[in-house]
Amino acid sequence: MAETEVLACPKCGKKGLVRCIHSEDDLFQCIYCDYRRDLTQSRESEGGPGTVFLAIASALLIALLLLG
């Protein structure tokens, strides 16, 4: 039998964040405060400062290899 992991809701803090298994998306919903989060959308739209830093570091590395 598989163990079920209950996650804490980032909005209310209670352990009630569950995955909606009848949804086409990877949707999580809190049973206490109705907070919802679609993880498929967050994976597609991730970027942020880490990606920018990686792009700049890669460009510098390629420039150093070409000049050296």
mmCIF file as Biopython writes it, N, C-alpha, C and O atoms, coordinates in Angstrom:
data_model
#
loop_
_atom_site.group_PDB
_atom_site.id
_atom_site.type_symbol
_atom_site.label_atom_id
_atom_site.label_alt_id
_atom_site.label_comp_id
_atom_site.label_asym_id
_atom_site.label_entity_id
_atom_site.label_seq_id
_atom_site.pdbx_PDB_ins_code
_atom_site.Cartn_x
_atom_site.Cartn_y
_atom_site.Cartn_z
_atom_site.occupancy
_atom_site.B_iso_or_equiv
_atom_site.auth_seq_id
_atom_site.auth_asym_id
_atom_site.pdbx_PDB_model_num
ATOM 1   N N  . MET A ? 1  ? 0.838   -1.174 0.000   1.0 0.0 1  A 1 
ATOM 2   C CA . MET A ? 1  ? 0.000   0.000  0.000   1.0 0.0 1  A 1 
ATOM 3   C C  . MET A ? 1  ? 0.888   1.243  0.000   1.0 0.0 1  A 1 
ATOM 4   O O  . MET A ? 1  ? 1.852   1.316  0.761   1.0 0.0 1  A 1 
ATOM 5   N N  . ALA A ? 2  ? 0.567   2.220  -0.851  1.0 0.0 2  A 1 
ATOM 6   C CA . ALA A ? 2  ? 1.357   3.436  -0.965  1.0 0.0 2  A 1 
ATOM 7   C C  . ALA A ? 2  ? 0.997   4.413  0.147   1.0 0.0 2  A 1 
ATOM 8   O O  . ALA A ? 2  ? -0.162  4.538  0.544   1.0 0.0 2  A 1 
ATOM 9   N N  . GLU A ? 3  ? 2.022   5.100  0.636   1.0 0.0 3  A 1 
ATOM 10  C CA . GLU A ? 3  ? 1.791   6.113  1.659   1.0 0.0 3  A 1 
ATOM 11  C C  . GLU A ? 3  ? 1.338   7.410  1.010   1.0 0.0 3  A 1 
ATOM 12  O O  . GLU A ? 3  ? 1.823   7.773  -0.061  1.0 0.0 3  A 1 
ATOM 13  N N  . THR A ? 4  ? 0.417   8.105  1.649   1.0 0.0 4  A 1 
ATOM 14  C CA . THR A ? 4  ? -0.059  9.384  1.158   1.0 0.0 4  A 1 
ATOM 15  C C  . THR A ? 4  ? 0.657   10.494 1.912   1.0 0.0 4  A 1 
ATOM 16  O O  . THR A ? 4  ? 0.705   10.492 3.142   1.0 0.0 4  A 1 
ATOM 17  N N  . GLU A ? 5  ? 1.210   11.436 1.172   1.0 0.0 5  A 1 
ATOM 18  C CA . GLU A ? 5  ? 1.893   12.565 1.786   1.0 0.0 5  A 1 
ATOM 19  C C  . GLU A ? 5  ? 0.965   13.772 1.742   1.0 0.0 5  A 1 
ATOM 20  O O  . GLU A ? 5  ? 0.521   14.175 0.667   1.0 0.0 5  A 1 
ATOM 21  N N  . VAL A ? 6  ? 0.674   14.345 2.893   1.0 0.0 6  A 1 
ATOM 22  C CA . VAL A ? 6  ? -0.190  15.513 2.972   1.0 0.0 6  A 1 
ATOM 23  C C  . VAL A ? 6  ? 0.704   16.742 3.055   1.0 0.0 6  A 1 
ATOM 24  O O  . VAL A ? 6  ? 1.592   16.819 3.904   1.0 0.0 6  A 1 
ATOM 25  N N  . LEU A ? 7  ? 0.466   17.692 2.175   1.0 0.0 7  A 1 
ATOM 26  C CA . LEU A ? 7  ? 1.291   18.891 2.106   1.0 0.0 7  A 1 
ATOM 27  C C  . LEU A ? 7  ? 0.628   20.048 2.826   1.0 0.0 7  A 1 
ATOM 28  O O  . LEU A ? 7  ? -0.598  20.135 2.882   1.0 0.0 7  A 1 
ATOM 29  N N  . ALA A ? 8  ? 1.445   20.936 3.378   1.0 0.0 8  A 1 
ATOM 30  C CA . ALA A ? 8  ? 0.928   22.131 4.042   1.0 0.0 8  A 1 
ATOM 31  C C  . ALA A ? 8  ? 0.608   23.190 2.995   1.0 0.0 8  A 1 
ATOM 32  O O  . ALA A ? 8  ? 1.374   23.400 2.054   1.0 0.0 8  A 1 
ATOM 33  N N  . CYS A ? 9  ? -0.512  23.844 3.167   1.0 0.0 9  A 1 
ATOM 34  C CA . CYS A ? 9  ? -0.949  24.895 2.250   1.0 0.0 9  A 1 
ATOM 35  C C  . CYS A ? 9  ? -0.093  26.147 2.464   1.0 0.0 9  A 1 
ATOM 36  O O  . CYS A ? 9  ? 0.113   26.556 3.607   1.0 0.0 9  A 1 
ATOM 37  N N  . PRO A ? 10 ? 0.412   26.769 1.380   1.0 0.0 10 A 1 
ATOM 38  C CA . PRO A ? 10 ? 1.213   27.982 1.557   1.0 0.0 10 A 1 
ATOM 39  C C  . PRO A ? 10 ? 0.384   29.195 1.981   1.0 0.0 10 A 1 
ATOM 40  O O  . PRO A ? 10 ? 0.939   30.182 2.463   1.0 0.0 10 A 1 
ATOM 41  N N  . LYS A ? 11 ? -0.933  29.132 1.806   1.0 0.0 11 A 1 
ATOM 42  C CA . LYS A ? 11 ? -1.791  30.270 2.161   1.0 0.0 11 A 1 
ATOM 43  C C  . LYS A ? 11 ? -2.241  30.215 3.621   1.0 0.0 11 A 1 
ATOM 44  O O  . LYS A ? 11 ? -2.060  31.182 4.360   1.0 0.0 11 A 1 
ATOM 45  N N  . CYS A ? 12 ? -2.830  29.084 4.043   1.0 0.0 12 A 1 
ATOM 46  C CA . CYS A ? 12 ? -3.369  29.013 5.412   1.0 0.0 12 A 1 
ATOM 47  C C  . CYS A ? 12 ? -2.461  28.240 6.370   1.0 0.0 12 A 1 
ATOM 48  O O  . CYS A ? 12 ? -2.619  28.360 7.585   1.0 0.0 12 A 1 
ATOM 49  N N  . GLY A ? 13 ? -1.514  27.450 5.854   1.0 0.0 13 A 1 
ATOM 50  C CA . GLY A ? 13 ? -0.572  26.732 6.696   1.0 0.0 13 A 1 
ATOM 51  C C  . GLY A ? 13 ? -1.055  25.386 7.208   1.0 0.0 13 A 1 
ATOM 52  O O  . GLY A ? 13 ? -0.290  24.654 7.836   1.0 0.0 13 A 1 
ATOM 53  N N  . LYS A ? 14 ? -2.314  25.049 6.949   1.0 0.0 14 A 1 
ATOM 54  C CA . LYS A ? 14 ? -2.843  23.770 7.422   1.0 0.0 14 A 1 
ATOM 55  C C  . LYS A ? 14 ? -2.447  22.655 6.460   1.0 0.0 14 A 1 
ATOM 56  O O  . LYS A ? 14 ? -2.228  22.892 5.271   1.0 0.0 14 A 1 
ATOM 57  N N  . LYS A ? 15 ? -2.360  21.450 6.986   1.0 0.0 15 A 1 
ATOM 58  C CA . LYS A ? 15 ? -2.003  20.302 6.149   1.0 0.0 15 A 1 
ATOM 59  C C  . LYS A ? 15 ? -3.254  19.792 5.446   1.0 0.0 15 A 1 
ATOM 60  O O  . LYS A ? 15 ? -3.921  18.870 5.916   1.0 0.0 15 A 1 
ATOM 61  N N  . GLY A ? 16 ? -3.558  20.415 4.306   1.0 0.0 16 A 1 
ATOM 62  C CA . GLY A ? 16 ? -4.753  20.047 3.578   1.0 0.0 16 A 1 
ATOM 63  C C  . GLY A ? 16 ? -4.625  20.226 2.083   1.0 0.0 16 A 1 
ATOM 64  O O  . GLY A ? 16 ? -5.632  20.276 1.376   1.0 0.0 16 A 1 
ATOM 65  N N  . LEU A ? 17 ? -3.395  20.323 1.587   1.0 0.0 17 A 1 
ATOM 66  C CA . LEU A ? 17 ? -3.165  20.504 0.158   1.0 0.0 17 A 1 
ATOM 67  C C  . LEU A ? 17 ? -3.172  19.134 -0.505  1.0 0.0 17 A 1 
ATOM 68  O O  . LEU A ? 17 ? -2.311  18.297 -0.233  1.0 0.0 17 A 1 
ATOM 69  N N  . VAL A ? 18 ? -4.156  18.912 -1.379  1.0 0.0 18 A 1 
ATOM 70  C CA . VAL A ? 18 ? -4.313  17.619 -2.029  1.0 0.0 18 A 1 
ATOM 71  C C  . VAL A ? 18 ? -4.308  17.794 -3.537  1.0 0.0 18 A 1 
ATOM 72  O O  . VAL A ? 18 ? -4.631  18.866 -4.050  1.0 0.0 18 A 1 
ATOM 73  N N  . ARG A ? 19 ? -3.936  16.730 -4.246  1.0 0.0 19 A 1 
ATOM 74  C CA . ARG A ? 19 ? -3.913  16.759 -5.708  1.0 0.0 19 A 1 
ATOM 75  C C  . ARG A ? 19 ? -5.281  16.343 -6.229  1.0 0.0 19 A 1 
ATOM 76  O O  . ARG A ? 19 ? -5.841  15.338 -5.793  1.0 0.0 19 A 1 
ATOM 77  N N  . CYS A ? 20 ? -5.809  17.115 -7.154  1.0 0.0 20 A 1 
ATOM 78  C CA . CYS A ? 20 ? -7.098  16.800 -7.767  1.0 0.0 20 A 1 
ATOM 79  C C  . CYS A ? 20 ? -6.851  15.752 -8.852  1.0 0.0 20 A 1 
ATOM 80  O O  . CYS A ? 20 ? -6.321  16.071 -9.916  1.0 0.0 20 A 1 
ATOM 81  N N  . ILE A ? 21 ? -7.229  14.521 -8.588  1.0 0.0 21 A 1 
ATOM 82  C CA . ILE A ? 21 ? -6.899  13.425 -9.510  1.0 0.0 21 A 1 
ATOM 83  C C  . ILE A ? 21 ? -7.816  13.377 -10.725 1.0 0.0 21 A 1 
ATOM 84  O O  . ILE A ? 21 ? -7.495  12.707 -11.707 1.0 0.0 21 A 1 
ATOM 85  N N  . HIS A ? 22 ? -8.938  14.066 -10.684 1.0 0.0 22 A 1 
ATOM 86  C CA . HIS A ? 22 ? -9.847  14.065 -11.823 1.0 0.0 22 A 1 
ATOM 87  C C  . HIS A ? 22 ? -9.635  15.277 -12.719 1.0 0.0 22 A 1 
ATOM 88  O O  . HIS A ? 22 ? -10.496 15.597 -13.539 1.0 0.0 22 A 1 
ATOM 89  N N  . SER A ? 23 ? -8.508  15.951 -12.576 1.0 0.0 23 A 1 
ATOM 90  C CA . SER A ? 23 ? -8.186  17.116 -13.376 1.0 0.0 23 A 1 
ATOM 91  C C  . SER A ? 23 ? -7.200  16.731 -14.466 1.0 0.0 23 A 1 
ATOM 92  O O  . SER A ? 23 ? -6.353  15.862 -14.260 1.0 0.0 23 A 1 
ATOM 93  N N  . GLU A ? 24 ? -7.305  17.373 -15.628 1.0 0.0 24 A 1 
ATOM 94  C CA . GLU A ? 24 ? -6.358  17.116 -16.714 1.0 0.0 24 A 1 
ATOM 95  C C  . GLU A ? 24 ? -4.994  17.703 -16.389 1.0 0.0 24 A 1 
ATOM 96  O O  . GLU A ? 24 ? -3.972  17.179 -16.831 1.0 0.0 24 A 1 
ATOM 97  N N  . ASP A ? 25 ? -4.968  18.783 -15.624 1.0 0.0 25 A 1 
ATOM 98  C CA . ASP A ? 25 ? -3.721  19.437 -15.249 1.0 0.0 25 A 1 
ATOM 99  C C  . ASP A ? 25 ? -3.215  18.878 -13.930 1.0 0.0 25 A 1 
ATOM 100 O O  . ASP A ? 25 ? -3.881  18.060 -13.296 1.0 0.0 25 A 1 
ATOM 101 N N  . ASP A ? 26 ? -2.039  19.320 -13.522 1.0 0.0 26 A 1 
ATOM 102 C CA . ASP A ? 26 ? -1.464  18.917 -12.240 1.0 0.0 26 A 1 
ATOM 103 C C  . ASP A ? 26 ? -1.910  19.934 -11.192 1.0 0.0 26 A 1 
ATOM 104 O O  . ASP A ? 26 ? -1.124  20.770 -10.748 1.0 0.0 26 A 1 
ATOM 105 N N  . LEU A ? 27 ? -3.187  19.851 -10.804 1.0 0.0 27 A 1 
ATOM 106 C CA . LEU A ? 27 ? -3.821  20.844 -9.948  1.0 0.0 27 A 1 
ATOM 107 C C  . LEU A ? 27 ? -3.824  20.389 -8.491  1.0 0.0 27 A 1 
ATOM 108 O O  . LEU A ? 27 ? -4.231  19.271 -8.177  1.0 0.0 27 A 1 
ATOM 109 N N  . PHE A ? 28 ? -3.361  21.283 -7.598  1.0 0.0 28 A 1 
ATOM 110 C CA . PHE A ? 28 ? -3.405  21.044 -6.160  1.0 0.0 28 A 1 
ATOM 111 C C  . PHE A ? 28 ? -4.358  22.044 -5.541  1.0 0.0 28 A 1 
ATOM 112 O O  . PHE A ? 28 ? -4.389  23.206 -5.946  1.0 0.0 28 A 1 
ATOM 113 N N  . GLN A ? 29 ? -5.148  21.601 -4.552  1.0 0.0 29 A 1 
ATOM 114 C CA . GLN A ? 29 ? -6.131  22.460 -3.919  1.0 0.0 29 A 1 
ATOM 115 C C  . GLN A ? 29 ? -6.155  22.196 -2.414  1.0 0.0 29 A 1 
ATOM 116 O O  . GLN A ? 29 ? -6.059  21.053 -1.967  1.0 0.0 29 A 1 
ATOM 117 N N  . CYS A ? 30 ? -6.284  23.277 -1.646  1.0 0.0 30 A 1 
ATOM 118 C CA . CYS A ? 30 ? -6.399  23.161 -0.189  1.0 0.0 30 A 1 
ATOM 119 C C  . CYS A ? 30 ? -7.848  22.882 0.181   1.0 0.0 30 A 1 
ATOM 120 O O  . CYS A ? 30 ? -8.758  23.556 -0.304  1.0 0.0 30 A 1 
ATOM 121 N N  . ILE A ? 31 ? -8.062  21.894 1.036   1.0 0.0 31 A 1 
ATOM 122 C CA . ILE A ? 31 ? -9.424  21.550 1.432   1.0 0.0 31 A 1 
ATOM 123 C C  . ILE A ? 31 ? -9.974  22.511 2.488   1.0 0.0 31 A 1 
ATOM 124 O O  . ILE A ? 31 ? -11.168 22.478 2.783   1.0 0.0 31 A 1 
ATOM 125 N N  . TYR A ? 32 ? -9.123  23.362 3.058   1.0 0.0 32 A 1 
ATOM 126 C CA . TYR A ? 32 ? -9.562  24.293 4.090   1.0 0.0 32 A 1 
ATOM 127 C C  . TYR A ? 32 ? -9.854  25.694 3.541   1.0 0.0 32 A 1 
ATOM 128 O O  . TYR A ? 32 ? -10.898 26.268 3.852   1.0 0.0 32 A 1 
ATOM 129 N N  . CYS A ? 33 ? -8.954  26.248 2.735   1.0 0.0 33 A 1 
ATOM 130 C CA . CYS A ? 33 ? -9.121  27.642 2.297   1.0 0.0 33 A 1 
ATOM 131 C C  . CYS A ? 33 ? -9.370  27.775 0.795   1.0 0.0 33 A 1 
ATOM 132 O O  . CYS A ? 33 ? -9.494  28.895 0.298   1.0 0.0 33 A 1 
ATOM 133 N N  . ASP A ? 34 ? -9.447  26.665 0.060   1.0 0.0 34 A 1 
ATOM 134 C CA . ASP A ? 34 ? -9.722  26.646 -1.371  1.0 0.0 34 A 1 
ATOM 135 C C  . ASP A ? 34 ? -8.585  27.249 -2.211  1.0 0.0 34 A 1 
ATOM 136 O O  . ASP A ? 34 ? -8.814  27.652 -3.351  1.0 0.0 34 A 1 
ATOM 137 N N  . TYR A ? 35 ? -7.374  27.317 -1.665  1.0 0.0 35 A 1 
ATOM 138 C CA . TYR A ? 35 ? -6.203  27.757 -2.430  1.0 0.0 35 A 1 
ATOM 139 C C  . TYR A ? 35 ? -5.945  26.753 -3.543  1.0 0.0 35 A 1 
ATOM 140 O O  . TYR A ? 35 ? -6.007  25.545 -3.313  1.0 0.0 35 A 1 
ATOM 141 N N  . ARG A ? 36 ? -5.654  27.240 -4.752  1.0 0.0 36 A 1 
ATOM 142 C CA . ARG A ? 36 ? -5.375  26.354 -5.881  1.0 0.0 36 A 1 
ATOM 143 C C  . ARG A ? 36 ? -4.069  26.718 -6.540  1.0 0.0 36 A 1 
ATOM 144 O O  . ARG A ? 36 ? -3.693  27.888 -6.611  1.0 0.0 36 A 1 
ATOM 145 N N  . ARG A ? 37 ? -3.375  25.690 -7.027  1.0 0.0 37 A 1 
ATOM 146 C CA . ARG A ? 37 ? -2.103  25.909 -7.722  1.0 0.0 37 A 1 
ATOM 147 C C  . ARG A ? 37 ? -1.976  24.868 -8.825  1.0 0.0 37 A 1 
ATOM 148 O O  . ARG A ? 37 ? -2.024  23.667 -8.561  1.0 0.0 37 A 1 
ATOM 149 N N  . ASP A ? 38 ? -1.814  25.328 -10.059 1.0 0.0 38 A 1 
ATOM 150 C CA . ASP A ? 38 ? -1.636  24.447 -11.200 1.0 0.0 38 A 1 
ATOM 151 C C  . ASP A ? 38 ? -0.143  24.347 -11.481 1.0 0.0 38 A 1 
ATOM 152 O O  . ASP A ? 38 ? 0.459   25.300 -11.973 1.0 0.0 38 A 1 
ATOM 153 N N  . LEU A ? 39 ? 0.456   23.207 -11.174 1.0 0.0 39 A 1 
ATOM 154 C CA . LEU A ? 39 ? 1.900   23.043 -11.307 1.0 0.0 39 A 1 
ATOM 155 C C  . LEU A ? 39 ? 2.338   22.886 -12.756 1.0 0.0 39 A 1 
ATOM 156 O O  . LEU A ? 39 ? 3.515   23.093 -13.052 1.0 0.0 39 A 1 
ATOM 157 N N  . THR A ? 40 ? 1.443   22.528 -13.667 1.0 0.0 40 A 1 
ATOM 158 C CA . THR A ? 40 ? 1.837   22.432 -15.075 1.0 0.0 40 A 1 
ATOM 159 C C  . THR A ? 40 ? 2.119   23.812 -15.635 1.0 0.0 40 A 1 
ATOM 160 O O  . THR A ? 40 ? 3.027   23.962 -16.452 1.0 0.0 40 A 1 
ATOM 161 N N  . GLN A ? 41 ? 1.365   24.831 -15.219 1.0 0.0 41 A 1 
ATOM 162 C CA . GLN A ? 41 ? 1.607   26.184 -15.707 1.0 0.0 41 A 1 
ATOM 163 C C  . GLN A ? 41 ? 2.887   26.759 -15.120 1.0 0.0 41 A 1 
ATOM 164 O O  . GLN A ? 41 ? 3.604   27.477 -15.816 1.0 0.0 41 A 1 
ATOM 165 N N  . SER A ? 42 ? 3.194   26.467 -13.868 1.0 0.0 42 A 1 
ATOM 166 C CA . SER A ? 42 ? 4.399   27.029 -13.252 1.0 0.0 42 A 1 
ATOM 167 C C  . SER A ? 42 ? 5.657   26.429 -13.861 1.0 0.0 42 A 1 
ATOM 168 O O  . SER A ? 42 ? 6.674   27.115 -13.963 1.0 0.0 42 A 1 
ATOM 169 N N  . ARG A ? 43 ? 5.611   25.160 -14.270 1.0 0.0 43 A 1 
ATOM 170 C CA . ARG A ? 43 ? 6.773   24.547 -14.909 1.0 0.0 43 A 1 
ATOM 171 C C  . ARG A ? 43 ? 7.044   25.167 -16.270 1.0 0.0 43 A 1 
ATOM 172 O O  . ARG A ? 43 ? 8.204   25.334 -16.646 1.0 0.0 43 A 1 
ATOM 173 N N  . GLU A ? 44 ? 6.004   25.511 -17.015 1.0 0.0 44 A 1 
ATOM 174 C CA . GLU A ? 44 ? 6.176   26.069 -18.344 1.0 0.0 44 A 1 
ATOM 175 C C  . GLU A ? 44 ? 6.647   27.512 -18.301 1.0 0.0 44 A 1 
ATOM 176 O O  . GLU A ? 44 ? 7.348   27.948 -19.214 1.0 0.0 44 A 1 
ATOM 177 N N  . SER A ? 45 ? 6.289   28.263 -17.276 1.0 0.0 45 A 1 
ATOM 178 C CA . SER A ? 45 ? 6.601   29.683 -17.236 1.0 0.0 45 A 1 
ATOM 179 C C  . SER A ? 45 ? 7.784   30.014 -16.335 1.0 0.0 45 A 1 
ATOM 180 O O  . SER A ? 45 ? 8.036   31.185 -16.051 1.0 0.0 45 A 1 
ATOM 181 N N  . GLU A ? 46 ? 8.509   29.001 -15.886 1.0 0.0 46 A 1 
ATOM 182 C CA . GLU A ? 46 ? 9.651   29.283 -15.009 1.0 0.0 46 A 1 
ATOM 183 C C  . GLU A ? 46 ? 10.757  29.960 -15.793 1.0 0.0 46 A 1 
ATOM 184 O O  . GLU A ? 46 ? 10.968  29.667 -16.970 1.0 0.0 46 A 1 
ATOM 185 N N  . GLY A ? 47 ? 11.432  30.828 -15.161 1.0 0.0 47 A 1 
ATOM 186 C CA . GLY A ? 47 ? 12.542  31.551 -15.751 1.0 0.0 47 A 1 
ATOM 187 C C  . GLY A ? 47 ? 13.307  32.122 -14.586 1.0 0.0 47 A 1 
ATOM 188 O O  . GLY A ? 47 ? 14.039  31.411 -13.897 1.0 0.0 47 A 1 
ATOM 189 N N  . GLY A ? 48 ? 13.139  33.394 -14.372 1.0 0.0 48 A 1 
ATOM 190 C CA . GLY A ? 48 ? 13.661  34.031 -13.191 1.0 0.0 48 A 1 
ATOM 191 C C  . GLY A ? 48 ? 15.138  34.326 -13.251 1.0 0.0 48 A 1 
ATOM 192 O O  . GLY A ? 48 ? 15.776  34.161 -14.290 1.0 0.0 48 A 1 
ATOM 193 N N  . PRO A ? 49 ? 15.680  34.762 -12.132 1.0 0.0 49 A 1 
ATOM 194 C CA . PRO A ? 49 ? 17.075  35.194 -12.077 1.0 0.0 49 A 1 
ATOM 195 C C  . PRO A ? 49 ? 18.072  34.061 -12.305 1.0 0.0 49 A 1 
ATOM 196 O O  . PRO A ? 49 ? 19.163  34.305 -12.821 1.0 0.0 49 A 1 
ATOM 197 N N  . GLY A ? 50 ? 17.731  32.848 -11.938 1.0 0.0 50 A 1 
ATOM 198 C CA . GLY A ? 50 ? 18.650  31.736 -12.152 1.0 0.0 50 A 1 
ATOM 199 C C  . GLY A ? 50 ? 18.899  31.469 -13.623 1.0 0.0 50 A 1 
ATOM 200 O O  . GLY A ? 50 ? 20.022  31.164 -14.025 1.0 0.0 50 A 1 
ATOM 201 N N  . THR A ? 51 ? 17.860  31.581 -14.417 1.0 0.0 51 A 1 
ATOM 202 C CA . THR A ? 51 ? 17.988  31.366 -15.853 1.0 0.0 51 A 1 
ATOM 203 C C  . THR A ? 51 ? 18.810  32.477 -16.496 1.0 0.0 51 A 1 
ATOM 204 O O  . THR A ? 51 ? 19.628  32.215 -17.379 1.0 0.0 51 A 1 
ATOM 205 N N  . VAL A ? 52 ? 18.597  33.712 -16.057 1.0 0.0 52 A 1 
ATOM 206 C CA . VAL A ? 52 ? 19.356  34.847 -16.592 1.0 0.0 52 A 1 
ATOM 207 C C  . VAL A ? 52 ? 20.827  34.696 -16.249 1.0 0.0 52 A 1 
ATOM 208 O O  . VAL A ? 52 ? 21.687  34.921 -17.101 1.0 0.0 52 A 1 
ATOM 209 N N  . PHE A ? 53 ? 21.127  34.319 -15.016 1.0 0.0 53 A 1 
ATOM 210 C CA . PHE A ? 53 ? 22.513  34.117 -14.600 1.0 0.0 53 A 1 
ATOM 211 C C  . PHE A ? 53 ? 23.177  33.007 -15.412 1.0 0.0 53 A 1 
ATOM 212 O O  . PHE A ? 53 ? 24.326  33.141 -15.833 1.0 0.0 53 A 1 
ATOM 213 N N  . LEU A ? 54 ? 22.458  31.921 -15.628 1.0 0.0 54 A 1 
ATOM 214 C CA . LEU A ? 54 ? 22.992  30.812 -16.403 1.0 0.0 54 A 1 
ATOM 215 C C  . LEU A ? 54 ? 23.278  31.231 -17.845 1.0 0.0 54 A 1 
ATOM 216 O O  . LEU A ? 54 ? 24.289  30.825 -18.418 1.0 0.0 54 A 1 
ATOM 217 N N  . ALA A ? 55 ? 22.404  32.031 -18.429 1.0 0.0 55 A 1 
ATOM 218 C CA . ALA A ? 55 ? 22.611  32.506 -19.803 1.0 0.0 55 A 1 
ATOM 219 C C  . ALA A ? 55 ? 23.839  33.407 -19.895 1.0 0.0 55 A 1 
ATOM 220 O O  . ALA A ? 55 ? 24.622  33.290 -20.838 1.0 0.0 55 A 1 
ATOM 221 N N  . ILE A ? 56 ? 24.014  34.301 -18.929 1.0 0.0 56 A 1 
ATOM 222 C CA . ILE A ? 56 ? 25.171  35.206 -18.934 1.0 0.0 56 A 1 
ATOM 223 C C  . ILE A ? 56 ? 26.458  34.424 -18.710 1.0 0.0 56 A 1 
ATOM 224 O O  . ILE A ? 56 ? 27.456  34.671 -19.387 1.0 0.0 56 A 1 
ATOM 225 N N  . ALA A ? 57 ? 26.449  33.483 -17.766 1.0 0.0 57 A 1 
ATOM 226 C CA . ALA A ? 57 ? 27.643  32.673 -17.502 1.0 0.0 57 A 1 
ATOM 227 C C  . ALA A ? 57 ? 28.009  31.829 -18.715 1.0 0.0 57 A 1 
ATOM 228 O O  . ALA A ? 57 ? 29.190  31.667 -19.020 1.0 0.0 57 A 1 
ATOM 229 N N  . SER A ? 58 ? 27.021  31.296 -19.403 1.0 0.0 58 A 1 
ATOM 230 C CA . SER A ? 58 ? 27.291  30.500 -20.605 1.0 0.0 58 A 1 
ATOM 231 C C  . SER A ? 58 ? 27.877  31.361 -21.707 1.0 0.0 58 A 1 
ATOM 232 O O  . SER A ? 58 ? 28.803  30.932 -22.396 1.0 0.0 58 A 1 
ATOM 233 N N  . ALA A ? 59 ? 27.358  32.565 -21.889 1.0 0.0 59 A 1 
ATOM 234 C CA . ALA A ? 59 ? 27.880  33.472 -22.914 1.0 0.0 59 A 1 
ATOM 235 C C  . ALA A ? 59 ? 29.325  33.858 -22.613 1.0 0.0 59 A 1 
ATOM 236 O O  . ALA A ? 59 ? 30.154  33.924 -23.520 1.0 0.0 59 A 1 
ATOM 237 N N  . LEU A ? 60 ? 29.627  34.113 -21.337 1.0 0.0 60 A 1 
ATOM 238 C CA . LEU A ? 60 ? 31.006  34.455 -20.968 1.0 0.0 60 A 1 
ATOM 239 C C  . LEU A ? 60 ? 31.951  33.293 -21.188 1.0 0.0 60 A 1 
ATOM 240 O O  . LEU A ? 60 ? 33.075  33.492 -21.647 1.0 0.0 60 A 1 
ATOM 241 N N  . LEU A ? 61 ? 31.520  32.088 -20.870 1.0 0.0 61 A 1 
ATOM 242 C CA . LEU A ? 61 ? 32.334  30.902 -21.064 1.0 0.0 61 A 1 
ATOM 243 C C  . LEU A ? 61 ? 32.618  30.669 -22.553 1.0 0.0 61 A 1 
ATOM 244 O O  . LEU A ? 61 ? 33.746  30.347 -22.927 1.0 0.0 61 A 1 
ATOM 245 N N  . ILE A ? 62 ? 31.627  30.827 -23.376 1.0 0.0 62 A 1 
ATOM 246 C CA . ILE A ? 62 ? 31.819  30.654 -24.815 1.0 0.0 62 A 1 
ATOM 247 C C  . ILE A ? 62 ? 32.764  31.726 -25.358 1.0 0.0 62 A 1 
ATOM 248 O O  . ILE A ? 62 ? 33.618  31.432 -26.195 1.0 0.0 62 A 1 
ATOM 249 N N  . ALA A ? 63 ? 32.616  32.971 -24.884 1.0 0.0 63 A 1 
ATOM 250 C CA . ALA A ? 63 ? 33.522  34.048 -25.315 1.0 0.0 63 A 1 
ATOM 251 C C  . ALA A ? 63 ? 34.955  33.761 -24.894 1.0 0.0 63 A 1 
ATOM 252 O O  . ALA A ? 63 ? 35.884  34.010 -25.662 1.0 0.0 63 A 1 
ATOM 253 N N  . LEU A ? 64 ? 35.149  33.242 -23.690 1.0 0.0 64 A 1 
ATOM 254 C CA . LEU A ? 64 ? 36.499  32.906 -23.236 1.0 0.0 64 A 1 
ATOM 255 C C  . LEU A ? 64 ? 37.099  31.769 -24.059 1.0 0.0 64 A 1 
ATOM 256 O O  . LEU A ? 64 ? 38.291  31.799 -24.365 1.0 0.0 64 A 1 
ATOM 257 N N  . LEU A ? 65 ? 36.316  30.794 -24.412 1.0 0.0 65 A 1 
ATOM 258 C CA . LEU A ? 65 ? 36.805  29.683 -25.220 1.0 0.0 65 A 1 
ATOM 259 C C  . LEU A ? 65 ? 37.169  30.144 -26.626 1.0 0.0 65 A 1 
ATOM 260 O O  . LEU A ? 65 ? 38.158  29.676 -27.190 1.0 0.0 65 A 1 
ATOM 261 N N  . LEU A ? 66 ? 36.398  31.039 -27.192 1.0 0.0 66 A 1 
ATOM 262 C CA . LEU A ? 66 ? 36.692  31.532 -28.534 1.0 0.0 66 A 1 
ATOM 263 C C  . LEU A ? 66 ? 37.916  32.439 -28.568 1.0 0.0 66 A 1 
ATOM 264 O O  . LEU A ? 66 ? 38.661  32.431 -29.548 1.0 0.0 66 A 1 
ATOM 265 N N  . LEU A ? 67 ? 38.135  33.222 -27.510 1.0 0.0 67 A 1 
ATOM 266 C CA . LEU A ? 67 ? 39.272  34.135 -27.457 1.0 0.0 67 A 1 
ATOM 267 C C  . LEU A ? 67 ? 40.562  33.436 -27.030 1.0 0.0 67 A 1 
ATOM 268 O O  . LEU A ? 67 ? 41.655  33.876 -27.385 1.0 0.0 67 A 1 
ATOM 269 N N  . GLY A ? 68 ? 40.438  32.380 -26.293 1.0 0.0 68 A 1 
ATOM 270 C CA . GLY A ? 68 ? 41.607  31.732 -25.732 1.0 0.0 68 A 1 
ATOM 271 C C  . GLY A ? 68 ? 42.118  30.703 -26.619 1.0 0.0 68 A 1 
ATOM 272 O O  . GLY A ? 68 ? 43.111  30.049 -26.299 1.0 0.0 68 A 1 
#
